[in-house]
């Protein structure tokens, strides 16, 4: 398949906007599946996990490959629930384009904003599919204006509706200037094209004029024709729309009702016509590893160059072991060959390469630049690892993941279950970078941490049902962080005689606070040319362990900068053990002198409720130390935007329902860590 015939796209949206239903219809019309599965019946192809079918939500980013009019489309259906934001993050990192599914009734919803910002961060071009046009209260123009206002984009309506809500019949295609309707008898397979009815012609001409004017406004050649009063062909318009979509100047809008099989084929046409192929987007950014320095390099998408791919997701399969989802950025990798894991500095063999269709698969001989598939046989690879060859030592930029904010304790029902539980935890944390586990040094309890109560509930259910681990779960606890608010310099010398051999090390460091949310940093600023790599590695490990073990309370550190400004290495007596131990000691000393602080997670809270309950809902939030940030009015009710400390939000669902007669709902996602007033109080 030539690269210009390939599309790597994601379907993204707020929970319940209809992402999975839309994906299901795309697969049906492209001939990938022969029966439409419904989420409500637990039959959706892309929601293949038992829990996804039971809960009616998408948890994993399912990947599939399909064909449409000679083009190969790799689709990733991402979750809409905030607890699975890491799945969206890692998917957007490897996609070339995205379809934002927006509910025509509710317009921009809280999670739509989150995924839109994530797509902006990765500069992903997108088109919008206005779904649920047949629902009461559907408003195509109002929802499009909502998207324009919230995100500051230039919308481009490629269609206008024939009726809205229960009167929705079909659409007017503004490029062809034809009316399109879908037959209910054959699940929307048959599209009837007809001339525009006289009563709708004026409105269609008005919007066609707007479309031509908007497109000409971003294309100089078309602007000249437009100003001269010349005719602009459909092909010229399509070409200009494609360019403007890829440069993110315009966002094309199409519409329909995926549930009722209306409007999906024009959406697939728009994916092929307007979203980029792998060579349309800028070259991937990489870092070339030389002896002592890192050099930024561009990695152009070219199958004839050296192989380079990114492992963006790992999924465990009972029979095949880890399935490594790989996006190739350069070159080609064949099944049965050896590859080099650049992060791990280890060689591994790719036994098989599979094209995935949700949980089904078909084998392929090789994977070339621009394509996405699954590698079987990689035992060491983790999410974010770059694979390729030793001759081309380049690291691709890794996906960044938010830090877990909520924890529960986990205990095996018997000692015989403990090993099984630890194995399962290792598998799950390899699959999901936002899921971590550690043993509490004081209580000896095993603590697992994730992005929210639903996230942990899903993982614990998977442990019990999929892996057969019998365990007891404790009450949720907040995961705090530690940091410093000042800066300090400290020196520590380590000298110990072990088994008749002297072990020495001396390290001087400066620690200081970094900007909120920027994470930790570690650098060595002193000369270390004569120091062996294993000593440098041991020292780095010592500091990493110290950052994870905290300063006073044992919580992981965040936003701390560690600079090694001096080190004394003696080739006769210095050992890796001495430097690792010395690093932990000097870190402790410096941080305790740099005003250590405890940080608590603060959540963005969005409450959706009828107008008459705004007062009681706001009052419930204020009682829990929440700050109201703003309010939006929608046809379905009011949305209150607020921030509140995570520790105060447990049990909020019950109180909110009581105060609003069960009419309000809320969603929560992590915003930032802030200094906890009064510390931990112990």
Secondary structure in CASP SS format (residue, H / E / C, confidence):
PFRMAT SS
TARGET T0000
AUTHOR 0000-0000-0000
METHOD secondary structure of the structure
MODEL  1
X C 1.00
X C 1.00
X H 1.00
X H 1.00
X H 1.00
X E 1.00
X E 1.00
X E 1.00
X E 1.00
X E 1.00
X E 1.00
X E 1.00
X C 1.00
X C 1.00
X C 1.00
X C 1.00
X C 1.00
X C 1.00
X H 1.00
X H 1.00
X H 1.00
X H 1.00
X H 1.00
X H 1.00
X H 1.00
X H 1.00
X H 1.00
X H 1.00
X H 1.00
X C 1.00
X C 1.00
X C 1.00
X C 1.00
X C 1.00
X C 1.00
X C 1.00
X C 1.00
X C 1.00
X C 1.00
X C 1.00
X C 1.00
X C 1.00
X C 1.00
X C 1.00
X C 1.00
X C 1.00
X C 1.00
X C 1.00
X C 1.00
X H 1.00
X H 1.00
X H 1.00
X H 1.00
X H 1.00
X H 1.00
X C 1.00
X C 1.00
X C 1.00
X C 1.00
X C 1.00
X C 1.00
X E 1.00
X E 1.00
X E 1.00
X E 1.00
X E 1.00
X E 1.00
X E 1.00
X C 1.00
X C 1.00
X E 1.00
X E 1.00
X E 1.00
X E 1.00
X E 1.00
X E 1.00
X E 1.00
X C 1.00
X C 1.00
X C 1.00
X C 1.00
X H 1.00
X H 1.00
X H 1.00
X H 1.00
X H 1.00
X H 1.00
X H 1.00
X H 1.00
X H 1.00
X H 1.00
X H 1.00
X H 1.00
X H 1.00
X C 1.00
X C 1.00
X E 1.00
X E 1.00
X E 1.00
X E 1.00
X E 1.00
X E 1.00
X E 1.00
X C 1.00
X C 1.00
X C 1.00
X E 1.00
X C 1.00
X C 1.00
X H 1.00
X H 1.00
X H 1.00
X H 1.00
X H 1.00
X H 1.00
X H 1.00
X H 1.00
X H 1.00
X H 1.00
X H 1.00
X H 1.00
X C 1.00
X C 1.00
X C 1.00
X E 1.00
X E 1.00
X E 1.00
X E 1.00
X E 1.00
X E 1.00
X E 1.00
X C 1.00
X C 1.00
X C 1.00
X C 1.00
X C 1.00
X C 1.00
X C 1.00
X C 1.00
X H 1.00
X H 1.00
X H 1.00
X H 1.00
X H 1.00
X H 1.00
X H 1.00
X H 1.00
X H 1.00
X H 1.00
X H 1.00
X H 1.00
X C 1.00
X C 1.00
X C 1.00
X E 1.00
X E 1.00
X E 1.00
X C 1.00
X E 1.00
X E 1.00
X E 1.00
X E 1.00
X C 1.00
X C 1.00
X H 1.00
X H 1.00
X H 1.00
X C 1.00
X C 1.00
X E 1.00
X E 1.00
X E 1.00
X E 1.00
X C 1.00
X C 1.00
X C 1.00
X C 1.00
X E 1.00
X E 1.00
X E 1.00
X E 1.00
X E 1.00
X C 1.00
X C 1.00
X C 1.00
X C 1.00
X C 1.00
X C 1.00
X C 1.00
X C 1.00
X E 1.00
X E 1.00
X E 1.00
X E 1.00
X C 1.00
X C 1.00
X C 1.00
X H 1.00
X H 1.00
X H 1.00
X H 1.00
X H 1.00
X H 1.00
X H 1.00
X H 1.00
X H 1.00
X H 1.00
X H 1.00
X H 1.00
X H 1.00
X H 1.00
X H 1.00
X H 1.00
X H 1.00
X H 1.00
X H 1.00
X C 1.00
X C 1.00
X C 1.00
X H 1.00
X H 1.00
X H 1.00
X H 1.00
X H 1.00
X H 1.00
X H 1.00
X H 1.00
X C 1.00
X C 1.00
X C 1.00
X C 1.00
X C 1.00
X C 1.00
X H 1.00
X H 1.00
X H 1.00
X H 1.00
X H 1.00
X H 1.00
X H 1.00
X H 1.00
X H 1.00
X H 1.00
X H 1.00
X H 1.00
X H 1.00
X C 1.00
X C 1.00
X C 1.00
X C 1.00
X E 1.00
X E 1.00
X E 1.00
X E 1.00
X E 1.00
X C 1.00
X E 1.00
X H 1.00
X H 1.00
X H 1.00
X C 1.00
X E 1.00
X C 1.00
X H 1.00
X H 1.00
X H 1.00
X H 1.00
X H 1.00
X H 1.00
X H 1.00
X H 1.00
X H 1.00
X H 1.00
X H 1.00
X C 1.00
X C 1.00
X C 1.00
X C 1.00
X C 1.00
X C 1.00
X C 1.00
X C 1.00
X C 1.00
X E 1.00
X E 1.00
X E 1.00
X E 1.00
X E 1.00
X E 1.00
X C 1.00
X C 1.00
X C 1.00
X C 1.00
X E 1.00
X E 1.00
X E 1.00
X E 1.00
X E 1.00
X E 1.00
X C 1.00
X C 1.00
X C 1.00
X C 1.00
X C 1.00
X C 1.00
X C 1.00
X C 1.00
X E 1.00
X E 1.00
X E 1.00
X E 1.00
X E 1.00
X E 1.00
X E 1.00
X E 1.00
X E 1.00
X E 1.00
X C 1.00
X C 1.00
X C 1.00
X E 1.00
X E 1.00
X E 1.00
X E 1.00
X E 1.00
X E 1.00
X E 1.00
X E 1.00
X E 1.00
X E 1.00
X C 1.00
X E 1.00
X E 1.00
X E 1.00
X C 1.00
X C 1.00
X C 1.00
X E 1.00
X E 1.00
X E 1.00
X E 1.00
X C 1.00
X C 1.00
X C 1.00
X C 1.00
X E 1.00
X E 1.00
X E 1.00
X E 1.00
X C 1.00
X C 1.00
X E 1.00
X E 1.00
X E 1.00
X E 1.00
X E 1.00
X E 1.00
X C 1.00
X C 1.00
X E 1.00
X E 1.00
X E 1.00
X E 1.00
X E 1.00
X C 1.00
X E 1.00
X E 1.00
X E 1.00
X C 1.00
X C 1.00
X C 1.00
X E 1.00
X E 1.00
X E 1.00
X E 1.00
X E 1.00
X C 1.00
X C 1.00
X C 1.00
X C 1.00
X C 1.00
X C 1.00
X C 1.00
X C 1.00
X C 1.00
X E 1.00
X E 1.00
X E 1.00
X C 1.00
X C 1.00
X C 1.00
X C 1.00
X C 1.00
X E 1.00
X E 1.00
X E 1.00
X C 1.00
X C 1.00
X C 1.00
X C 1.00
X C 1.00
X C 1.00
X C 1.00
X C 1.00
X C 1.00
X E 1.00
X E 1.00
X E 1.00
X E 1.00
X E 1.00
X E 1.00
X E 1.00
X C 1.00
X C 1.00
X C 1.00
X H 1.00
X H 1.00
X H 1.00
X H 1.00
X H 1.00
X H 1.00
X H 1.00
X H 1.00
X H 1.00
X H 1.00
X H 1.00
X H 1.00
X H 1.00
X H 1.00
X H 1.00
X H 1.00
X C 1.00
X C 1.00
X C 1.00
X C 1.00
X E 1.00
X E 1.00
X E 1.00
X E 1.00
X C 1.00
X C 1.00
X C 1.00
X C 1.00
X C 1.00
X C 1.00
X E 1.00
X E 1.00
X E 1.00
X E 1.00
X E 1.00
X C 1.00
X C 1.00
X H 1.00
X H 1.00
X H 1.00
X H 1.00
X H 1.00
X H 1.00
X H 1.00
X H 1.00
X H 1.00
X H 1.00
X H 1.00
X H 1.00
X H 1.00
X C 1.00
X C 1.00
X C 1.00
X C 1.00
X C 1.00
X E 1.00
X E 1.00
X E 1.00
X C 1.00
X C 1.00
X C 1.00
X E 1.00
X E 1.00
X C 1.00
X C 1.00
X E 1.00
X E 1.00
X E 1.00
X E 1.00
X C 1.00
X C 1.00
X E 1.00
X E 1.00
X E 1.00
X E 1.00
X E 1.00
X E 1.00
X E 1.00
X E 1.00
X E 1.00
X E 1.00
X E 1.00
X E 1.00
X C 1.00
X C 1.00
X E 1.00
X E 1.00
X E 1.00
X E 1.00
X E 1.00
X E 1.00
X E 1.00
X E 1.00
X E 1.00
X E 1.00
X E 1.00
X E 1.00
X E 1.00
X C 1.00
X C 1.00
X C 1.00
X C 1.00
X C 1.00
X C 1.00
X C 1.00
X E 1.00
X E 1.00
X E 1.00
X E 1.00
X C 1.00
X C 1.00
X C 1.00
X C 1.00
X C 1.00
X C 1.00
X C 1.00
X C 1.00
X H 1.00
X H 1.00
X H 1.00
X H 1.00
X H 1.00
X H 1.00
X H 1.00
X H 1.00
X H 1.00
X H 1.00
X H 1.00
X H 1.00
X H 1.00
X H 1.00
X H 1.00
X H 1.00
X H 1.00
X C 1.00
X C 1.00
X C 1.00
X C 1.00
X C 1.00
X C 1.00
X C 1.00
X E 1.00
X C 1.00
X C 1.00
X E 1.00
X E 1.00
X E 1.00
X E 1.00
X E 1.00
X E 1.00
X E 1.00
X E 1.00
X E 1.00
X C 1.00
X C 1.00
X C 1.00
X C 1.00
X C 1.00
X E 1.00
X C 1.00
X H 1.00
X H 1.00
X H 1.00
X H 1.00
X H 1.00
X H 1.00
X H 1.00
X H 1.00
X H 1.00
X H 1.00
X H 1.00
X H 1.00
X H 1.00
X H 1.00
X H 1.00
X H 1.00
X H 1.00
X C 1.00
X C 1.00
X C 1.00
X E 1.00
X E 1.00
X E 1.00
X E 1.00
X E 1.00
X E 1.00
X E 1.00
X E 1.00
X E 1.00
X E 1.00
X E 1.00
X E 1.00
X E 1.00
X E 1.00
X C 1.00
X H 1.00
X H 1.00
X H 1.00
X H 1.00
X H 1.00
X H 1.00
X H 1.00
X H 1.00
X H 1.00
X H 1.00
X H 1.00
X H 1.00
X H 1.00
X C 1.00
X C 1.00
X C 1.00
X E 1.00
X E 1.00
X E 1.00
X E 1.00
X E 1.00
X E 1.00
X E 1.00
X E 1.00
X C 1.00
X C 1.00
X E 1.00
X E 1.00
X E 1.00
X E 1.00
X E 1.00
X E 1.00
X E 1.00
X E 1.00
X E 1.00
X H 1.00
X H 1.00
X H 1.00
X C 1.00
X C 1.00
X C 1.00
X H 1.00
X H 1.00
X H 1.00
X H 1.00
X H 1.00
X H 1.00
X H 1.00
X H 1.00
X C 1.00
X C 1.00
X C 1.00
X C 1.00
X C 1.00
X E 1.00
X E 1.00
X E 1.00
X E 1.00
X E 1.00
X E 1.00
X E 1.00
X E 1.00
X E 1.00
X E 1.00
X E 1.00
X C 1.00
X C 1.00
X C 1.00
X C 1.00
X C 1.00
X C 1.00
X C 1.00
END
